[in-house]
């Protein structure tokens, strides 16, 4: 082929019945060409391109766009699709911030607030508070047992 139209896609899911499940990994598309190399500038490929198939995204690092045509994309985590961008935290805790090119009706968000930054901070504070209360209670019980063991009634 004489002309490069754009960089390659990191992952393609093609045909009805095909499915890719992402639970981790790094997905970086091929870069496009410059005028000096190809004679004309071309665009970078997609991290994930789904044509008539299905992609389930639970984790991973995506360094490019998502493209969908007549497909289903299921994204798990504390994420949102807004103004053509998918942003948030995936189930594995990794951050996602990608441009989405396709119909928003083809995307299903499976929301899980356990990976939301606010929820993680609340959980951390609650755990610290429970640990402090537990340690205080143990210290009081130990002191009471010690006092009763050595005091004269």
N, C-alpha and C positions, 0 to 999 in steps of 0.2 A: 504494500500500500504506500502510495506516495505522500499522502496527506495525513497528519495526525489531527484528529478532531478534538481530543482532550486526553487528560491523563486517565489511567485505568482505575477501576473501582476496586476497593479492598475486598469486598464480598458482594457477590451477586446471587440472588435467590430467584431462579427462573422456573416458570411453569406452575400451573395449578397442582396442588398436592405437595409441592416442595416446601420445606420448612427449615429455617436455621434458628438455633437457640444460642444466644450469647450470654455466657455466665462470667466472662472475664476475657482478658487479652487486650491487645492494642491493635486498632484497625486504622491504618493510614493509607489513604488513596494515593495513586500516582499523580505527580505534578504535571501540569500542562506545559506547553512549550512557550518559549519567548519568540519574538520576531527574529532574533538573530539565529535561533536554532531551526525553527520550522518555517520561517518566512511569514508567519502570521501568529498572533498570540492565540493560545487555546486555554481552556479552563481545566482546573483540577478535577479529578474523578470524585466519586462519592465514597464515603466510608461503607455505607450499606445501600445497595440498589436492589429493590424487590419488584419483580414484574410477574404478576399473577400468582405469587407464592405468599408465604407467611414468614415473618421474622418475630421472634420473641426475645426481647432485650431485658436481661436481669442484671447484667454487669458488663464491665469492660470500659475501655477508653477509646473514644471515637474522635478521630482528628479530621473529620470532614463531614459533609452533608449526608442526610438520609434522603433517598429518592424512592418514591412509591408510585406505581401505576397499576390500578386494579388489583390491589393486594391488601393484606392485613398486617398491621404492625401492632404488637402488644408490648407495652413498656411497663415494667414493674419498678415501683419505688415511690419516692416523694418527688414526683415530676409533674410538669404541666406543659401543654402545647398551647402556645399563645403567639399570635402574630407571626406564624410561620417558623417559630423556634421551639425546640424541645429543650427544657432546662430543668435541673434539679439533681437529686441524688438517686442513684440506682440501688438495687437491693444489696449489692456487694460493697456499698459505701462510696463508690466512685462517682465523680461529678460528671454530668452530661450537659453539654451546651452546644447543640447542633442546629443548623438550619434544616427545616423540613420542607421538601418539595413534593407535594402531592395533596390529595384530598384529606382534609381533617377528619372526614367520616371514616377513613380507612385506619385510623389510629385509635386503639383502645388503651387507656391508661388504667393499670391495676394499681391503685393508690395504696401505699403502705407508709403510714406516718412514723414508723419506728426508725426510719433512716432520715427523717427530717432533722435539720440542724437544731431547731428549737427543742424538739423532742429529746434529742441526744443530750442537750445541756440540762433539761429538766430531769432526765433519768440519772445523769451524773450527780446532780445536786441532791436528788432524793436518796441515791445510794450512799453518798457521803453522810447525809443526815441520819440514815438508818444505822450506819456503821458507828457514828458518834453515840447515838442513843444506846445501841447494843453494848458498846464498850463502857459507857457510864453505868448501865444496869449491872453488868458483870462486876464492875468495881464496887458498887454498892453492896451486892450480894457477898462478895469476898470480904469486904470490911465487916459486914454483919456477922458472918461466920467466924471471922477472926476474933471479933469482940466477944461473941458468945462463948468461944472456946477458951478464952483466957480471963474472962470476968468471973467473979465470985457472986453467986446469987444469994 
